Amino acid sequence: MFELVFTRRFSMAHRLLAGESERCALPHGHNEYVRVSLRATNPGVLDGHTNMVLPFQRAKERWHRFIDEQVDHALQLSEHDPLLDWFGRNEPQRARRILVTPGDPTTELLACLLMAKLNAFLADDGGLLTCASIEIEETPTNTVRYTGNPFAVLPQPRPAPKCWWRRADMTIADT
């Protein structure tokens, strides 16, 4: 079976409050790579003419725009992080650049959220492709790879239709 594989780099910052790592409780950043593998939802014989499921440009354009314009240089915070309220009160124009997660914004969680978002984009574009796997390289020595249904492992903190990762729009928060 063919897979289309795309890689994009982005910079980010986050902090983790619920875990045991005091080092990660302070805002800090990473330069990350996200690699996605897309598969045809209904694989078949190549047509003898275009010989592709979807042109590369169409398959990756919306996803790359989302990573470049929304995720790159965004601050990732839990929906329970008090910094969200601080930004809302003191720097509301910058609050739009905060990627809000259900619980701590770990790499594991981000992989599932981004896979769900990418699948929403793909479904909105006719559903010819689906994301088979996603990898996020947080550091040169730490990578998270997820395959499967992201909704099987994602926390369900609020009514599902309101979650930004379920919508085929460019949002990174529900507010």
The 8 nearest C-alpha neighbors of each residue, nearest first, counted from 0:
[[1, 2, 42, 38, 39, 43, 3, 44],
 [0, 2, 38, 3, 39, 37, 42, 52],
 [3, 1, 38, 37, 36, 4, 0, 39],
 [2, 4, 37, 36, 38, 5, 1, 55],
 [5, 3, 36, 35, 2, 37, 34, 6],
 [4, 6, 35, 34, 3, 36, 7, 59],
 [7, 5, 34, 33, 35, 32, 4, 8],
 [6, 8, 33, 32, 34, 9, 5, 63],
 [9, 7, 32, 31, 33, 6, 10, 30],
 [10, 8, 71, 31, 30, 32, 11, 7],
 [11, 9, 30, 72, 71, 29, 31, 8],
 [10, 12, 72, 28, 73, 29, 74, 71],
 [11, 13, 28, 74, 27, 75, 29, 26],
 [14, 12, 75, 26, 74, 27, 76, 28],
 [13, 15, 26, 24, 23, 25, 27, 16],
 [14, 16, 24, 103, 23, 17, 18, 104],
 [15, 17, 24, 18, 14, 103, 23, 80],
 [18, 16, 15, 103, 19, 102, 24, 20],
 [19, 17, 20, 16, 15, 21, 103, 24],
 [18, 20, 21, 17, 16, 23, 24, 15],
 [21, 19, 22, 23, 18, 24, 15, 16],
 [20, 22, 24, 23, 19, 25, 18, 16],
 [23, 21, 20, 24, 25, 15, 27, 19],
 [22, 24, 15, 21, 25, 20, 14, 26],
 [25, 23, 15, 14, 16, 21, 22, 26],
 [24, 26, 23, 14, 27, 22, 21, 15],
 [27, 25, 14, 13, 12, 24, 23, 28],
 [28, 26, 12, 13, 25, 14, 23, 29],
 [29, 27, 12, 11, 13, 30, 26, 10],
 [28, 30, 11, 31, 10, 12, 137, 138],
 [31, 29, 10, 9, 11, 137, 28, 32],
 [30, 32, 137, 9, 136, 8, 29, 10],
 [31, 33, 8, 136, 135, 7, 9, 34],
 [32, 34, 135, 7, 6, 134, 8, 136],
 [35, 33, 6, 134, 5, 133, 135, 32],
 [34, 36, 133, 5, 4, 132, 134, 37],
 [35, 37, 4, 132, 3, 131, 2, 130],
 [36, 38, 130, 3, 2, 129, 131, 128],
 [39, 37, 2, 128, 129, 131, 40, 130],
 [38, 40, 128, 42, 41, 127, 129, 52],
 [39, 41, 128, 127, 129, 42, 38, 126],
 [42, 40, 39, 43, 127, 128, 38, 126],
 [43, 41, 39, 40, 44, 0, 38, 52],
 [42, 44, 41, 45, 39, 46, 52, 0],
 [43, 45, 46, 42, 50, 47, 51, 52],
 [44, 46, 50, 47, 43, 51, 52, 49],
 [45, 47, 50, 48, 44, 49, 51, 43],
 [48, 46, 50, 45, 49, 44, 51, 52],
 [47, 49, 46, 50, 45, 51, 52, 44],
 [48, 50, 51, 47, 46, 45, 52, 54],
 [51, 49, 45, 46, 48, 47, 52, 44],
 [52, 50, 53, 49, 45, 54, 46, 48],
 [53, 51, 39, 54, 50, 127, 45, 128],
 [52, 54, 51, 58, 55, 57, 127, 128],
 [55, 53, 57, 56, 58, 51, 52, 49],
 [54, 56, 58, 57, 59, 53, 3, 60],
 [57, 55, 54, 59, 58, 60, 53, 61],
 [56, 58, 54, 60, 55, 59, 53, 61],
 [59, 57, 55, 56, 60, 54, 53, 61],
 [58, 60, 62, 56, 57, 61, 63, 55],
 [61, 59, 63, 57, 62, 56, 58, 64],
 [60, 62, 64, 63, 59, 65, 120, 58],
 [63, 61, 65, 59, 64, 60, 66, 117],
 [62, 64, 66, 60, 65, 61, 59, 67],
 [63, 65, 61, 67, 62, 66, 68, 60],
 [66, 64, 62, 69, 63, 68, 67, 169],
 [65, 67, 70, 63, 64, 69, 68, 71],
 [68, 66, 64, 71, 65, 63, 69, 70],
 [69, 67, 65, 64, 66, 70, 71, 63],
 [70, 68, 65, 66, 71, 67, 73, 171],
 [71, 69, 66, 73, 72, 67, 68, 65],
 [70, 72, 9, 10, 67, 73, 69, 66],
 [73, 71, 11, 10, 70, 74, 9, 12],
 [74, 72, 96, 70, 11, 71, 97, 75],
 [73, 75, 97, 12, 13, 98, 11, 76],
 [76, 74, 13, 98, 97, 99, 12, 104],
 [77, 75, 99, 13, 104, 100, 80, 98],
 [76, 78, 100, 102, 103, 79, 80, 99],
 [77, 79, 99, 100, 80, 101, 76, 102],
 [80, 78, 77, 81, 102, 83, 101, 76],
 [79, 81, 77, 82, 78, 83, 76, 16],
 [82, 80, 83, 84, 79, 85, 78, 77],
 [81, 83, 85, 80, 84, 86, 76, 87],
 [84, 82, 86, 81, 85, 80, 87, 78],
 [85, 83, 87, 82, 86, 81, 88, 80],
 [84, 86, 82, 88, 83, 87, 89, 81],
 [87, 85, 90, 89, 83, 88, 84, 94],
 [86, 88, 91, 84, 85, 89, 90, 94],
 [89, 87, 85, 86, 90, 84, 91, 83],
 [90, 88, 86, 85, 87, 91, 84, 92],
 [89, 91, 86, 92, 93, 87, 88, 94],
 [90, 92, 87, 94, 93, 86, 89, 88],
 [91, 93, 90, 94, 95, 87, 96, 86],
 [94, 92, 95, 91, 90, 96, 86, 97],
 [93, 95, 91, 96, 97, 86, 92, 87],
 [94, 96, 93, 97, 92, 91, 172, 98],
 [97, 95, 73, 94, 93, 74, 98, 69],
 [96, 98, 74, 94, 73, 95, 75, 99],
 [99, 97, 75, 171, 172, 74, 73, 76],
 [100, 98, 172, 76, 78, 77, 75, 97],
 [99, 101, 77, 78, 102, 104, 76, 98],
 [102, 100, 78, 77, 156, 154, 103, 99],
 [103, 101, 77, 100, 104, 78, 79, 17],
 [102, 104, 77, 15, 105, 17, 16, 100],
 [105, 103, 100, 76, 77, 75, 108, 102],
 [106, 104, 108, 107, 103, 109, 15, 13],
 [105, 107, 109, 108, 110, 104, 143, 135],
 [108, 106, 110, 105, 109, 143, 111, 145],
 [107, 109, 105, 111, 110, 106, 112, 104],
 [108, 110, 106, 112, 111, 107, 113, 105],
 [109, 111, 107, 113, 108, 112, 106, 114],
 [112, 110, 149, 114, 108, 109, 113, 115],
 [113, 111, 109, 115, 114, 110, 164, 108],
 [112, 114, 116, 110, 115, 111, 109, 117],
 [113, 115, 111, 117, 116, 112, 110, 118],
 [114, 116, 118, 112, 113, 117, 164, 149],
 [117, 115, 164, 113, 119, 118, 114, 165],
 [116, 118, 120, 114, 119, 115, 113, 121],
 [117, 119, 121, 115, 120, 116, 129, 122],
 [118, 120, 167, 116, 122, 117, 121, 166],
 [121, 119, 167, 117, 123, 118, 122, 124],
 [120, 122, 118, 124, 123, 126, 119, 128],
 [123, 121, 126, 119, 124, 125, 120, 118],
 [122, 124, 120, 121, 125, 119, 167, 126],
 [125, 123, 121, 122, 126, 120, 127, 119],
 [126, 124, 122, 123, 127, 121, 128, 120],
 [125, 127, 122, 121, 128, 124, 123, 129],
 [128, 126, 40, 125, 39, 129, 41, 121],
 [129, 127, 39, 40, 38, 126, 37, 121],
 [130, 128, 37, 38, 118, 40, 131, 121],
 [129, 131, 37, 132, 36, 118, 38, 114],
 [132, 130, 37, 36, 146, 38, 129, 147],
 [133, 131, 146, 36, 145, 130, 35, 134],
 [132, 134, 35, 145, 144, 34, 36, 110],
 [135, 133, 144, 34, 143, 33, 35, 136],
 [134, 136, 33, 143, 142, 32, 137, 34],
 [135, 137, 142, 32, 31, 138, 141, 134],
 [136, 138, 31, 141, 142, 135, 29, 30],
 [137, 139, 141, 140, 136, 31, 142, 29],
 [138, 140, 141, 136, 137, 142, 31, 30],
 [139, 141, 138, 142, 137, 136, 143, 135],
 [142, 140, 138, 137, 139, 136, 143, 135],
 [143, 141, 136, 135, 137, 144, 134, 140],
 [142, 144, 135, 134, 107, 136, 106, 145],
 [145, 143, 134, 133, 142, 135, 146, 132],
 [146, 144, 133, 132, 134, 143, 147, 110],
 [147, 145, 132, 131, 133, 144, 148, 149],
 [148, 146, 149, 145, 131, 132, 151, 130],
 [147, 149, 150, 151, 146, 152, 115, 111],
 [150, 148, 111, 151, 152, 153, 115, 147],
 [151, 149, 153, 152, 148, 115, 111, 154],
 [150, 152, 149, 148, 153, 147, 154, 111],
 [153, 151, 150, 149, 154, 148, 111, 108],
 [154, 152, 150, 149, 151, 155, 111, 108],
 [153, 155, 156, 152, 101, 150, 102, 151],
 [154, 156, 157, 153, 159, 158, 101, 150],
 [157, 155, 154, 101, 158, 159, 102, 162],
 [158, 156, 155, 159, 161, 162, 160, 154],
 [157, 159, 160, 161, 156, 162, 155, 165],
 [158, 160, 161, 162, 157, 155, 165, 156],
 [161, 159, 162, 158, 165, 166, 163, 157],
 [160, 162, 159, 158, 163, 173, 157, 165],
 [161, 163, 164, 165, 160, 159, 173, 166],
 [164, 162, 166, 165, 173, 172, 171, 170],
 [163, 165, 116, 162, 166, 115, 112, 113],
 [166, 164, 163, 162, 116, 119, 115, 160],
 [165, 167, 163, 168, 164, 119, 116, 162],
 [168, 166, 120, 119, 123, 116, 165, 169],
 [169, 167, 166, 170, 120, 163, 119, 116],
 [168, 170, 65, 171, 167, 69, 166, 163],
 [171, 169, 168, 172, 163, 173, 69, 166],
 [172, 170, 98, 163, 99, 169, 69, 173],
 [173, 171, 99, 98, 163, 174, 170, 97],
 [172, 174, 163, 162, 161, 171, 170, 99],
 [173, 172, 95, 171, 99, 163, 170, 161]]
